[in-house]
């Protein structure tokens, strides 16, 4: 992943657009760090507060449900104060949720912290994605994966931090406090910058959306659902799976989540270029196949070390899918991207809900391996949806994600050697 510098960019991109991209990257990183912190501390919080397996499952399912509510609350906030103010405030609320969970003297306060965290994460989701879509339109090319790469890198760092503090004998209170402080630091660095080439559109967010747009959203939503079934199964339960089924220590248990996020970082660092070169259809099909193979390997792993390796491959497989879904959906109707992304997020939270709930139920019954094998079937079933990622939008002939009509025309009329230089830049 890299952020373009003004001296390296195509003409027409302004310093404020670069700054806006950095701000969105920070928001994605803050969210990734927070989710990584919460997910990898579940075994320790469960142990400290005495949550039963059924209560833990209910908590994770409740987080998914409340995050969906938070997404629509975030949409309302975007219309009132804009996407940047919404994502900054929501990130701060996420940090507050982490602190409540970490310092909770009992289960009730901890549950309140989880609820606040879930609502805030939903608001961060829709506001950061809305702003990211606006920035991508300003760039005129596919850059969505770079934001998700920041999310994954921060999530991996948080997981490794959890493992390190557990190794050093820190209390869960100290671990979550440190992680919350880091999230607050990222939130403090988020600034608002005008996007001159493409604005987000809170003033027209209430514009009605035609039914055919919602119909065209479904393939992207189904792929996103499977991505988050996989993501939730690994994020919410991999630490528990390694600890209970594969006999990993509390220090080793977070490593599967860390490996998964590292895999997504590697994949997303290459995803934008892969999409531009091979096209989204090829990338989606390859990603779904790799995801299926990796999840079967994770389910069959005889040791926690091999499970960590399989989790990393799963992250590599899912890495390009979420940003491609978000970017493709946002381009269905750019003027109401926030409304479309809020609707798309329902598939996101449905995936989290299904992954978290089914894995929790199966895990409570001693069938964690089946919980990791099931998403592989879903991934294979969605191979036919890949063709929808190349569909032209609003009359434009998009051969590459993020290209606008003017850029497509310019590319067509540019000598081949110059086009190759542009691709390799």
DRENLO-539318 format. One record per residue: residue in three letters; y negated, z, x of N, C-alpha, C in turn. Coordinates in steps of 0.2 Angstrom, whole numbers, plus 5000, padded with zeros to 4 digits. Example, Ala and Ser with C-alpha at 12.3 -4.5 7.8 and 13.67 -1.06 7.14 Angstrom:
REM DRENLO-539318
ALA502850395066502250395062501650395066 SER501150355064500550365068500050395064 
//
This chain:
REM DRENLO-539318
UNK500650005004500050005000499450005004 UNK498949965002498249975006497749955001 UNK497149985003496549964999496149915003 UNK495949864999495549815003494849845005 UNK494649815011493949835013493549775012 UNK492849795011492349745009492449685013 UNK492549695020492549635024493149585024 UNK493649615020494249575020494349545013 UNK493949555009494049535002493849465000 UNK494049444995493749374992493049384990 UNK492649334990491949344988491949364981 UNK491449394979491349414972491549484971 UNK491949524975492149594975491549634978 UNK491349684974490749724976491049784979 UNK490549824983490749894985490949934980 UNK490549934974490749984969491449964966 UNK491649904966492349894964492849924968 UNK492749924975493149954980493150034978 UNK492550054977492550124976492850144970 UNK492850104965493150114958493950114959 UNK494150074964494850074965495150134969 UNK494750154973494850224977494950284972 UNK494450284967494450334962495050334958 UNK495250274956495850274952496450294956 UNK496450274962497050294966497050364967 UNK496550404968496550474968496750504962 UNK496650474956496850504950497650494949 UNK497850434951498550424951498950474956 UNK498650484962498950524967498950604964 UNK498450624961498350684958498950694953 UNK499050644948499550654943500250654946 UNK500350614951500950614954501150674958 UNK500650704961500750774965500850824959 UNK500550824954500650874949501350874946 UNK501550814944502250804941502750824946 UNK502650804952503150814957503250894958 UNK502650924958502651004959503051034953 UNK502851014947503151044941503951034941 UNK504150964942504850944942505250984947 UNK505050984953505451014958505451094958 UNK505051124954505051194954505451224948 UNK505651174944506051204938506651254939 UNK507051234944507551284946507351354948 UNK506751354952506451424954506151454948 UNK505751424944505451454938505951474933 UNK506551434932507051464928507351524930 UNK507451524937507751584940507351644939 UNK506651634941506251694940506151724933 UNK506051674928505851704922506551704917 UNK507051684920507651694916507751644910 UNK507551584911507651534906508351514905 UNK508651514900509351484899509351414899 UNK509951384901509951304901509651274895 UNK509851304889509551274883508751274882 UNK508551334884507751344884507451294889 UNK507751284895507551234900507551164897 UNK508051144894508051084891507551074885 UNK507451124881506951124876506251114879 UNK506051154885505451144888505351074890 UNK505751044894505650974896505650924891 UNK505950934885505850894879505150904876 UNK504950964876504350984873503750954877 UNK503850954884503350924888503250844886 UNK503850814885503750744884503450734877 UNK503550774872503250764865502550774866 UNK502350834869501650854870501250804874 UNK501550774879501250724883501050664879 UNK501450644874501250584869500650604865 UNK500650664863500050694859499450684864 UNK499550704870498950704875498750634876 UNK499150584876498950524877498450494872 UNK498550514865498150494860497450534860 UNK497550594862496950644863496550614869 UNK496850584874496450554880496150494877 UNK496450454873496150394870495550404866 UNK495550464862494950484859494350504864 UNK494550534869494050564874493750504878 UNK494150454879493950384882493350354878 UNK493450354872492950324867492350364867 UNK492350434868491850474868491450474875 UNK491850484880491450504887491650454892 UNK492150404891492350354896492950374899 UNK493250324903493950344906493850384912 UNK493350384916493250414922493150494921 UNK492750514916492650584915493250614911 UNK493650564907494250594904494750604910 UNK494850564914495450574919495250634924 UNK494550644925494450694930494550764926 UNK494350764920494450834916495150844915 UNK495550794914496250804912496650824919 UNK496450794924496750814931496650894932 UNK496050914931495850984932496251024927 UNK496351004921496751044916497551044918 UNK497750984921498450984924498551044929 UNK498051044934498051104939498051174936 UNK497651174930497651244927498351254924 UNK498751204921499351214919499851244924 UNK499851214930500251234936500151304937 UNK499451324937499351394939499651444934 UNK499551424927499851464922500551474923 UNK500951424924501651424925501851464931 UNK501451454937501551494943501451574942 UNK500951584939500751654938500951694932 UNK501351654928501551684921501951744922 UNK501751804919502151864920502851864915 UNK502851814911503451814906503451744903 UNK503951734899504151664897503551634892 UNK503251674888502751654883502151624887 UNK501851654892501351624896501551564900 UNK502151564902502451504906502451444901 UNK502751454895502751404890502051374888 UNK501551424888500851394887500651354892 UNK500851374899500651334904500951264904 UNK501551264902501951194902501651154896 UNK501451184891501051144885500451114888 UNK500051154891499351134893499451074898 UNK499951084903500151034908500350964904 UNK500750974899500950914896500450874892 UNK499950914889499450874885498950844890 UNK498850874896498350854901498650794904 UNK499350794906499650734909499650674905 UNK499750684898499650624893498950594894 UNK498450634894497750614894497650574901 UNK497850604906497850574913498150504913 UNK498750494910499150434909498650384906 UNK498450394900498050334897497350324900 UNK497050374902496350364905496450334912 UNK496850354916496950324923497250244922 UNK497650234918497950164916497450124914 UNK496950144909496450104907495950084912 UNK495750134916495350124922495650074927 UNK496250084928496650044933496649964930 UNK496749964924496749894921496049864922 UNK495549894921494849874922494749854929 UNK494949894933494849874941495249814942 UNK495949804940496349754941495949684939 UNK495649694933495349634930494749614935 UNK494449664937493849654942494149614948 UNK494749634951494949604957495249534955 UNK495449524949495749454947496449444950 UNK496849494952497449484955497849544954 UNK498549544955498949604954498849654959 UNK498649714957498549774961498849834958 UNK499049834952499349894948499849934952 UNK500249894956500749934960500549974965 UNK499949964968499650004973499450074970 UNK499250074964499050134961499750184960 UNK500250144958500850184957501150204963 UNK501050164969501250184975500950254977 UNK500250264976499950324977500250384973 UNK500350364967500750414962501350434966 UNK501750394968502450404971502350444977 UNK501950424982501850454988501650524987 UNK501150544982500950604981501550654978 UNK501950614974502450654971503050674976 UNK503150624981503650644986503350694991 UNK502650694992502350744996502450814993 UNK502350814986502450884983503150904983 UNK503650864982504350884982504450904989 UNK504250874994504350905001504050965002 UNK503450974999503051045000503451094997 UNK503751084991504151124987504751144991 UNK505051094994505651114998505451155005 UNK504951135008504651175014504551245012 UNK504151255007503951325005504551365003 UNK505051335000505751374998506051395004 UNK506051345009506351355016506051415019 UNK505351425018505051475022505051535018 UNK505351535012505451605008504851615004 UNK504351565002503851584998504051594991 UNK503651634987503751644980503551574977 UNK503851574970503651514966502851514965 UNK502651574964501951584963501451554968 UNK501651574974501251544980501351464981 UNK501951444979502051374980501651334975 UNK501651354968501251314963500551324964 UNK500351384967499651394968499351344973 UNK499751334978499551294984499551224981 UNK500051204977500051134974499451124969 UNK499251174965498751164961498051154964 UNK497951194970497351184974497351114977 UNK497851084979497851014981497650964976 UNK497950984970497750934964497050944962 UNK496751004963496051014961495650974966 UNK495850974973495450944978495450864977 UNK495950834974495950764973495550754967 UNK495550794962495150784956494350794958 UNK494250834963493550844965493250774968 UNK493750734971493450674975493450614970 UNK493650624964493550564959492850554957 UNK492550504958491850484956491850424951 UNK491350414948491250354943490850304947 UNK491150244947490750184950490750124945 UNK490250094944490250034940490649974942 UNK490949944937491349884939491049824936 UNK490749784940490249734938490649674936 UNK491249664939491649604936492049614930 UNK492149674929492549684923492449754921 UNK492249774915492149844913492749864908 UNK492849934908493349954903492849954897 UNK493149964891492849944885492850004880 UNK492650064881492650114876492250094870 UNK491750054870491350044865491650004860 UNK492149964862492549914857493249934856 UNK493450004858494150024858494350024851 UNK493950024846494150034839494249964836 UNK494149904840494249844837495049834835 UNK495149804829495849794826496249754831 UNK496849764832497249724836497749694831 UNK497849624833498249584828499049604829 UNK499449594824500149614824500549584829 UNK500349514831500749484836500649514843 UNK500049544844500049584850500549644851 UNK500549674845501049734846501749704846 UNK501949644843502549614844502749594851 UNK502249564854502249544861502349604866 UNK502049664864502149724868502849754869 UNK503249744864503949774863504349764870 UNK504449694872504849694878504549734884 UNK503949734885503649784890503849854889 UNK503749874883503949944881504649964882 UNK505049914880505849934881505949934889 UNK505649894893505849904900505549974902 UNK504949984900504550044902504950104900 UNK505250104894505750154891506250174896 UNK506650114898507150124903506950154909 UNK506350134912506150154918506050234918 UNK505750254912505650324911506250364909 UNK506750334906507350374906507650384913 UNK507650334917507850344924507450404927 UNK506750394927506250434930506350504928 UNK506450514921506450584918507150614920 UNK507650574920508350604922508350624929 UNK508050584934507950604941507450664942 UNK506850654939506350704940506450764937 UNK506750774931506750834928507450874930 UNK507950834932508650864932508950854939 UNK508650814944508950804950509050864954 UNK508550904954508550974958509151014955 UNK509151014948509651054945510351024946 UNK510450964946511050924947511250944954 UNK510850934959511050954966511251024967 UNK510851064964510951144964511651164961 UNK511751134955512351164951512951124952 UNK512851054952513451014952513751004960 UNK513250994964513350974971513251024976 UNK513151084973513051144978512551144983 UNK511951114982511451114986511051174986 UNK510751194991510351254991509651244988 UNK509251294986508651284983508151244987 UNK508251254994507851214999508051144999 UNK508651124998508851054998508851024991 UNK508851064986508851034979508250984977 UNK507650994980507050954978507150884982 UNK507550874987507550814991507750754987 UNK508150754982508350694978507650674975 UNK507250714972506650694969506150664975 UNK506150694980505750664986505950604988 UNK506650594989506950524990506750474985 UNK506850494979506650444973505950424974 UNK505450464975504750454976504650414982 UNK504950424987504850384993505150314992 UNK505650304989505950244987505450204983 UNK505050234978504550204974503950184978 UNK503850224983503250214988503350144991 UNK503950144994504150084998504150024994 UNK504450024988504449974983503749944981 UNK503349994979502749984977502249954982 UNK502349974988501949944994502049874994 UNK502649854992502849784993502749744986 UNK502749774981502849744974502249694973 UNK501649704974501149664972501249594976 UNK501449594982501549534986502149504984 UNK502649544982503349514980503149474973 UNK502749504969502649474962502249404963 UNK501749404968501349344969501749294972 UNK502249314976502749264980503249234976 UNK503649284973504249264969504149264962 UNK503649284959503549284952503849354948 UNK503549374943503749434940504449434937 UNK504649374935505349364932505849384937 UNK505849354943506349374948506249444950 UNK505649474951505549544953505849584947 UNK505749574941506049614936506749614936 UNK507049554936507849554936508149594942 UNK507849574948508149614954508049684953 UNK507449704951507349784950507849814945 UNK507949784940508449804935509149814938 UNK509349764941510049764944510049814949 UNK509549824954509649874959509649944956 UNK509249954950509250014947509950034944 UNK510249984941510850004938511450024943 UNK511449984949511850004954511750074957 UNK511150084958510950154961511150204957 UNK511050204950511150254945511950274945 UNK512350214945513050224946513250264952 UNK512950244958513050274964512850354964 UNK512250364961512050434960512550474956 UNK512750444951513250484946513950494950 UNK514150454954514750454958514750494964 UNK514150514967514050544973514450604974 UNK514850604980515350664981514950724984 UNK514350714987513950764990513250754989 UNK512850804990512150804988511750754993 UNK512050754999511650705004511750635001 UNK512350614999512350544996511950534990 UNK511950594986511550584980510850574981 UNK510550604987509850594989509750524991 UNK510250494994510150424996510150374990 UNK510650394985510650354979509950364975 UNK509750414975509050434972508550384975 UNK508550384981508050344985508050274983 UNK508650244982508850174980508550164973 UNK508650214969508450214962507750204961 UNK507350244966506650234966506450164968 UNK506750134973506650074975506750024969 UNK507250034965507349984960506849994954 UNK506650054953506150054947505450044949 UNK505350044956504650044958504149994955 UNK504349934954503949874952503849874944 UNK504349904941504349894934503849924930 UNK503649984931503150024927502449984928 UNK502249974934501549934935501549864932 UNK502149834932502149764929502049774922 UNK502449824919502349834912501649854910 UNK501349894913500649914912500149854912 UNK500249824918499749764919499849714914 UNK500449694913500649644908500349664901 UNK500449724899500249744892499449744892 UNK499149764897498449774897498149704896 UNK498449654899498149584898498349554892 UNK498649584887498749554881498149544877 UNK497649594878497049594875496549644879 UNK496249614884495849654889495349704885 UNK495049674880494449714877494649774874 UNK495349784872495549844869496149874873 UNK496149864880496649884884496849954883 UNK496350004882496550074881496950084875 UNK496850054869497250054863497950034865 UNK498049974868498649944869499049994874 UNK498750014879499050064884499250124881 UNK498850154876499050214872499750204868 UNK499750144865500350124861500950114866 UNK500850084872501350074877501650144879 UNK501150184880501350254882501850284878 UNK501950264872502450294867503150284870 UNK503250224872503850204875503950244882 UNK503450254885503450304891503750364889 UNK503450404884503650464882504350464879 UNK504450414875505150414872505650414878 UNK505550374883505950374889506050444892 UNK505450474893505550544896505950584891 UNK505750584884506150624880506850614880 UNK507050544879507750534879508150554886 UNK507750534892508050554898508150634899 UNK507550664897507550734898508050774893 UNK508050754887508550784882509250774883 UNK509450704884510150684885510350714891 UNK510050714897510250744903510350814902 UNK509850844899509950924898510550944894 UNK510650904889511250924884511850904888 UNK511950854892512550834895512650884901 UNK512050894905512050944910512351014908 UNK512051034902512251104900513051104898 UNK513251044897514051044895514451024902 UNK514051024907514451004914514550934915 UNK514150894911514250814912513650784915 UNK513350814920512750784923512950714926 UNK513550704928513750634931513650584926 UNK513850594920513850544914513050534913 UNK512650584913511950574912511650524917 UNK511850524923511650474928511950404927 UNK512550404924512850334923512550304917 UNK512350334912512150304906511550254907 UNK511050274910510450234911510650164914 UNK511150164918511350094921511550044916 UNK511850064911512050024905511349994902 UNK510850034901510250014898509849964902 UNK509949974909509549934913509849864913 UNK510549864913510849794913510749764906 UNK510649794901510549764894509849734894 UNK509449754898508749734897508549674902 UNK509049644905508949594910508649534906 UNK508749524900508549464896507749474895 UNK507549534895506749544894506349514900 UNK506649504905506249484911505849424910 UNK506049374906505749314904505049324901 UNK504949374897504349394894503749404899 UNK503949424905503349444910503049384912 UNK503249324911502849264913502549234907 UNK502549264902502149224896501449224897 UNK501149164896500349154896500049204891 UNK499449224893499049274888498449244887 UNK498249244880497649224878497449154880 UNK497949104880497749034882497749024889 UNK497749074893497749064901498349044903 UNK498449004909499048984912499149024918 UNK499449094917499549134922500149124925 UNK500149094931500749094935500849154939 UNK500349194941500349254944500049304940 UNK500349374940500049424937499349444939 UNK498849444935498149464937497749404938 UNK497949344939497549294940497149274934 UNK496449264935496149234929496049164929 UNK495849134924495849054923495449024929 UNK494849054931494449024936494849024943 UNK495149084944495549084950496149034950 UNK496449024945497048984944496848914945 UNK496248894943495948824944495748814951 UNK495448874954495248864961495848854965 UNK496448894964497048884968497348814967 UNK497248784961497548724960497148664964 UNK496548674965496048634968495948644976 UNK496348694978496248714985496848684989 UNK496648664995497148635000497748685001 UNK498348655002498948705003498848755008 UNK498548725014498548775020498048835018 UNK497548815014497048865013497348915008 UNK497748895003498148934999498648985002 UNK498948955007499348995011499049055015 UNK498449035017498049085021497849145016 UNK497649125010497449175005498049215003 UNK498649185002499249225000499349275006 UNK499349255012499449305018498949355020 UNK498349345016497849385018497949465017 
//
